[in-house]
Amino acid sequence: MIYPPQIKSTPDAPAAAKRKLDEMGPVKRDEWILMATMLLTVALWILGDTIKMGSVVAALIGFSLLLLSGVINWDDCISEKQAWDTLAWFGVLVGMAAQLTTLGVVPWMSTSVADFLESRSVGWFGAFCILQIAYFFLHYLFASQTAHVGALYSAFLAMHLASKVPALLSALALAFNTNLFGAITHYGSGQAAVYYGAGYVELRDVFKLGIVMALINILIWALTGAAWWKIVGLY
């Protein structure tokens, strides 16, 4: 409704898909290699902690295998303009997020919120709402969910507990929001970068849709979620 597709009816899609499959013929050598490399890369990523291998190393191994086997070449890589654009954004924004923490900006903001709550008698429910909203929208300053959790989760959980918010409710709500704010920007999460990198959505639309969906998510979770949490006894 808020971002309708340009093509709304594809009655010939099944027939067109079958024609394309017939044109492609049986699975080719490069496609078998791609599937095997994908399985290997995912396996290395899953077993990373066990075999002491970082996810970046696993990705580079898969990338190298595709280059060495000729499935892709360097021209294929440098022609992916959207991917390079996303990588540049991530490089800047991950560094910025790290510096915000290193230079004390994020701790200062957390302390400011805590001092504000202490100076006003908002009750535990009011404190819960303020802290959750602050935690959610501070994600504009972070280039990944992992960085956000590492920098703010424990601090915000401590502020919840200091404000007498039920412990389990505090911990779970912060975890839920860590997933919900992953789409507010094109750099807010790894999956958001992949969607934006496909090149189908303009940057201005990403930010516009991000804030609209953020508000929708907050509304749904604040109403339906709060009622359900009350039924199951989280508060």
LODRENDO-108159 format. One record per residue (C-alpha): x, y, z; residue number from 1; residue in one letter. Coordinates in nm, 4 decimals, always signed. Example, Ala and Ser with C-alpha at 12.3 -4.5 7.8 and 13.67 -1.06 7.14 Angstrom:
2
- xx,yy,zz,num,residuo
- +1.2300,-0.4500,+0.7800,1,a $
- +1.3670,-0.1060,+0.7140,2,s $
END
This chain:
235
- xx,yy,zz,num,residuo
- +0.0000,+0.0000,+0.0000,1,m $
- +0.2764,+0.2481,+0.0838,2,i $
- +0.5104,+0.1419,-0.1981,3,y $
- +0.3036,-0.0490,-0.4582,4,p $
- +0.4773,-0.2394,-0.7400,5,p $
- +0.4693,-0.1014,-1.0920,6,q $
- +0.3639,-0.4403,-1.2306,7,i $
- +0.0562,-0.5691,-1.0480,8,k $
- -0.0496,-0.8598,-1.2663,9,s $
- +0.1670,-1.1354,-1.4174,10,t $
- -0.0705,-1.4024,-1.5485,11,p $
- +0.1911,-1.5280,-1.7948,12,d $
- +0.4642,-1.5643,-1.5316,13,a $
- +0.4462,-1.9483,-1.4987,14,p $
- +0.4625,-1.9974,-1.8746,15,a $
- +0.7434,-1.7415,-1.9089,16,a $
- +0.9382,-1.9104,-1.6291,17,a $
- +0.9022,-2.2497,-1.7993,18,k $
- +1.0248,-2.1053,-2.1304,19,r $
- +1.3278,-1.9541,-1.9590,20,k $
- +1.4085,-2.2836,-1.7885,21,l $
- +1.3853,-2.4639,-2.1220,22,d $
- +1.6194,-2.2063,-2.2764,23,e $
- +1.8671,-2.2479,-1.9916,24,m $
- +1.8777,-2.6248,-2.0340,25,g $
- +2.0337,-2.8600,-1.7756,26,p $
- +2.2510,-2.7359,-1.4886,27,v $
- +2.5895,-2.6313,-1.6247,28,k $
- +2.9425,-2.6683,-1.4847,29,r $
- +2.9590,-2.3126,-1.3518,30,d $
- +2.6234,-2.3511,-1.1801,31,e $
- +2.7320,-2.6728,-1.0050,32,w $
- +3.0492,-2.4993,-0.8879,33,i $
- +2.8461,-2.2017,-0.7634,34,l $
- +2.6125,-2.4280,-0.5640,35,m $
- +2.9022,-2.6231,-0.4132,36,a $
- +3.0864,-2.3018,-0.3242,37,t $
- +2.7745,-2.1570,-0.1643,38,m $
- +2.7285,-2.4694,+0.0506,39,l $
- +3.0952,-2.4639,+0.1507,40,l $
- +3.0849,-2.0946,+0.2407,41,t $
- +2.7712,-2.1328,+0.4514,42,v $
- +2.9205,-2.4392,+0.6245,43,a $
- +3.2402,-2.2484,+0.7081,44,l $
- +3.0318,-1.9589,+0.8400,45,w $
- +2.8243,-2.1900,+1.0622,46,i $
- +3.1326,-2.3727,+1.1918,47,l $
- +3.3353,-2.0529,+1.2289,48,g $
- +3.3578,-2.0590,+1.6080,49,d $
- +3.4453,-2.4289,+1.6119,50,t $
- +3.7240,-2.4105,+1.3538,51,i $
- +3.8394,-2.0604,+1.4573,52,k $
- +3.7543,-1.9003,+1.1213,53,m $
- +3.6035,-1.5548,+1.0855,54,g $
- +3.3044,-1.4952,+0.8612,55,s $
- +3.5103,-1.2590,+0.6443,56,v $
- +3.7655,-1.5346,+0.5801,57,v $
- +3.4860,-1.7770,+0.4871,58,a $
- +3.3417,-1.5224,+0.2435,59,a $
- +3.6830,-1.4577,+0.0846,60,l $
- +3.7416,-1.8317,+0.0416,61,i $
- +3.4127,-1.8643,-0.1449,62,g $
- +3.4890,-1.5545,-0.3516,63,f $
- +3.8367,-1.6835,-0.4395,64,s $
- +3.7023,-2.0224,-0.5476,65,l $
- +3.4570,-1.8556,-0.7845,66,l $
- +3.7348,-1.6411,-0.9334,67,l $
- +3.9839,-1.9293,-0.9674,68,l $
- +3.7263,-2.1601,-1.1259,69,s $
- +3.6229,-1.8948,-1.3786,70,g $
- +3.2614,-1.8783,-1.2655,71,v $
- +3.3081,-1.5036,-1.2321,72,i $
- +3.5872,-1.2710,-1.3393,73,n $
- +3.7127,-0.9399,-1.2090,74,w $
- +3.5094,-0.7452,-1.4642,75,d $
- +3.1954,-0.9032,-1.3180,76,d $
- +3.3027,-0.7805,-0.9750,77,c $
- +3.3829,-0.4210,-1.0637,78,i $
- +3.0627,-0.3850,-1.2662,79,s $
- +2.8507,-0.4324,-0.9524,80,e $
- +2.8129,-0.0615,-0.8825,81,k $
- +2.5418,-0.1005,-0.6187,82,q $
- +2.7563,-0.3462,-0.4229,83,a $
- +3.0557,-0.1087,-0.4228,84,w $
- +2.8269,+0.1775,-0.3253,85,d $
- +2.6956,-0.0235,-0.0288,86,t $
- +3.0491,-0.1250,+0.0714,87,l $
- +3.1589,+0.2399,+0.0728,88,a $
- +2.8614,+0.3359,+0.2894,89,w $
- +2.9379,+0.0550,+0.5316,90,f $
- +3.3057,+0.1446,+0.5508,91,g $
- +3.2261,+0.5019,+0.6523,92,v $
- +2.9332,+0.4264,+0.8802,93,l $
- +3.0901,+0.1334,+1.0671,94,v $
- +3.3903,+0.3538,+1.1373,95,g $
- +3.1634,+0.6385,+1.2458,96,m $
- +2.9684,+0.4120,+1.4805,97,a $
- +3.2910,+0.2856,+1.6348,98,a $
- +3.4187,+0.6403,+1.6859,99,q $
- +3.0904,+0.7526,+1.8441,100,l $
- +3.1479,+0.4866,+2.1096,101,t $
- +3.5226,+0.5447,+2.1415,102,t $
- +3.4845,+0.9215,+2.1796,103,l $
- +3.2124,+0.8814,+2.4394,104,g $
- +2.9153,+1.0149,+2.2416,105,v $
- +2.7018,+0.7022,+2.2866,106,v $
- +2.7760,+0.6676,+2.6625,107,p $
- +2.7006,+1.0391,+2.7018,108,w $
- +2.3629,+0.9970,+2.5327,109,m $
- +2.2837,+0.6973,+2.7537,110,s $
- +2.3772,+0.8935,+3.0647,111,t $
- +2.1661,+1.1887,+2.9510,112,s $
- +1.8612,+0.9669,+2.9103,113,v $
- +1.9188,+0.8100,+3.2529,114,a $
- +1.9542,+1.1529,+3.4187,115,d $
- +1.6356,+1.2717,+3.2471,116,f $
- +1.4392,+0.9774,+3.3797,117,l $
- +1.5773,+1.0205,+3.7306,118,e $
- +1.4749,+1.3865,+3.7372,119,s $
- +1.1124,+1.3102,+3.6491,120,r $
- +0.8623,+1.0781,+3.8087,121,s $
- +0.7473,+0.8920,+3.4987,122,v $
- +0.6958,+0.5524,+3.6612,123,g $
- +0.8381,+0.2257,+3.5339,124,w $
- +0.6017,+0.2079,+3.2362,125,f $
- +0.6862,+0.5612,+3.1239,126,g $
- +1.0564,+0.4879,+3.1635,127,a $
- +1.0126,+0.1673,+2.9639,128,f $
- +0.8474,+0.3528,+2.6742,129,c $
- +1.1059,+0.6332,+2.6682,130,i $
- +1.4018,+0.3972,+2.6858,131,l $
- +1.2670,+0.1644,+2.4188,132,q $
- +1.1986,+0.4519,+2.1786,133,i $
- +1.5433,+0.5990,+2.2434,134,a $
- +1.7086,+0.2593,+2.1929,135,y $
- +1.5150,+0.2095,+1.8683,136,f $
- +1.5901,+0.5403,+1.6997,137,f $
- +1.9519,+0.5587,+1.8125,138,l $
- +2.0069,+0.2924,+1.5480,139,h $
- +2.0360,+0.5721,+1.2918,140,y $
- +2.3864,+0.6168,+1.4380,141,l $
- +2.4887,+0.2540,+1.3858,142,f $
- +2.5891,+0.0595,+1.0781,143,a $
- +2.4995,-0.2829,+1.2144,144,s $
- +2.2772,-0.4462,+1.4714,145,q $
- +2.5772,-0.6158,+1.6310,146,t $
- +2.7534,-0.2843,+1.6896,147,a $
- +2.4352,-0.1378,+1.8365,148,h $
- +2.3872,-0.4277,+2.0789,149,v $
- +2.7518,-0.4211,+2.1801,150,g $
- +2.7422,-0.0491,+2.2531,151,a $
- +2.3973,+0.0023,+2.4044,152,l $
- +2.2187,-0.3165,+2.5092,153,y $
- +2.3780,-0.3585,+2.8514,154,s $
- +2.3582,+0.0152,+2.9264,155,a $
- +1.9895,+0.0353,+2.8373,156,f $
- +1.9107,-0.2848,+3.0252,157,l $
- +2.0750,-0.1353,+3.3335,158,a $
- +1.8672,+0.1820,+3.2943,159,m $
- +1.5503,-0.0288,+3.2646,160,h $
- +1.6307,-0.2163,+3.5824,161,l $
- +1.7197,+0.1050,+3.7664,162,a $
- +1.3772,+0.2400,+3.6661,163,s $
- +1.2085,-0.0692,+3.8196,164,k $
- +1.0996,-0.2117,+3.4833,165,v $
- +1.0432,-0.5924,+3.5095,166,p $
- +1.3712,-0.7619,+3.4185,167,a $
- +1.2418,-1.0210,+3.1703,168,l $
- +1.0253,-0.7626,+2.9920,169,l $
- +1.3244,-0.5294,+2.9634,170,s $
- +1.5590,-0.7929,+2.8233,171,a $
- +1.3095,-0.9307,+2.5703,172,l $
- +1.1796,-0.5925,+2.4488,173,a $
- +1.5343,-0.4712,+2.3797,174,l $
- +1.6002,-0.7940,+2.1883,175,a $
- +1.2795,-0.7566,+1.9866,176,f $
- +1.3653,-0.3980,+1.8942,177,n $
- +1.7113,-0.5066,+1.7849,178,t $
- +1.5380,-0.6975,+1.5050,179,n $
- +1.2699,-0.4392,+1.4305,180,l $
- +1.5064,-0.1482,+1.3646,181,f $
- +1.7155,-0.3409,+1.1120,182,g $
- +1.5304,-0.1854,+0.8160,183,a $
- +1.5177,+0.1831,+0.9072,184,i $
- +1.8230,+0.2559,+0.6887,185,t $
- +2.0106,+0.0828,+0.4089,186,h $
- +2.3111,+0.0447,+0.6388,187,y $
- +2.1181,-0.0578,+0.9530,188,g $
- +2.1764,-0.4313,+0.9055,189,s $
- +2.3440,-0.6790,+0.6739,190,g $
- +2.0144,-0.7833,+0.5182,191,q $
- +1.9112,-0.4207,+0.4577,192,a $
- +2.2330,-0.3682,+0.2633,193,a $
- +2.1558,-0.6702,+0.0465,194,v $
- +1.8064,-0.5435,-0.0346,195,y $
- +1.9304,-0.1949,-0.1163,196,y $
- +2.2234,-0.3341,-0.3133,197,g $
- +1.9817,-0.5049,-0.5522,198,a $
- +1.9189,-0.1593,-0.6968,199,g $
- +1.5392,-0.1602,-0.7101,200,y $
- +1.4741,+0.1048,-0.4424,201,v $
- +1.6079,+0.4612,-0.4422,202,e $
- +1.7948,+0.5818,-0.1334,203,l $
- +1.5313,+0.8451,-0.0465,204,r $
- +1.2629,+0.5746,-0.0582,205,d $
- +1.4681,+0.3527,+0.1732,206,v $
- +1.4686,+0.6218,+0.4421,207,f $
- +1.1028,+0.7111,+0.3849,208,k $
- +0.9835,+0.3510,+0.3981,209,l $
- +1.2169,+0.2807,+0.6884,210,g $
- +1.0576,+0.5399,+0.9167,211,i $
- +0.7035,+0.4451,+0.8074,212,v $
- +0.7620,+0.0757,+0.8795,213,m $
- +0.9362,+0.1646,+1.2055,214,a $
- +0.6269,+0.3501,+1.3247,215,l $
- +0.3990,+0.0664,+1.2093,216,i $
- +0.6124,-0.1908,+1.3916,217,n $
- +0.6212,+0.0168,+1.7087,218,i $
- +0.2428,+0.0598,+1.6983,219,l $
- +0.1759,-0.3118,+1.6473,220,i $
- +0.4177,-0.4194,+1.9192,221,w $
- +0.3029,-0.1488,+2.1608,222,a $
- -0.0630,-0.2496,+2.1319,223,l $
- -0.0832,-0.6192,+2.0441,224,t $
- +0.2523,-0.7011,+2.1990,225,g $
- +0.1817,-0.5244,+2.5266,226,a $
- -0.1538,-0.7002,+2.5601,227,a $
- +0.0001,-1.0413,+2.4929,228,w $
- +0.2897,-0.9803,+2.7331,229,w $
- +0.0348,-0.8989,+3.0027,230,k $
- -0.1526,-1.2248,+2.9331,231,i $
- +0.1645,-1.4368,+2.9567,232,v $
- +0.2761,-1.2539,+3.2713,233,g $
- +0.5835,-1.0562,+3.1604,234,l $
- +0.4608,-0.7642,+3.3736,235,y $
END
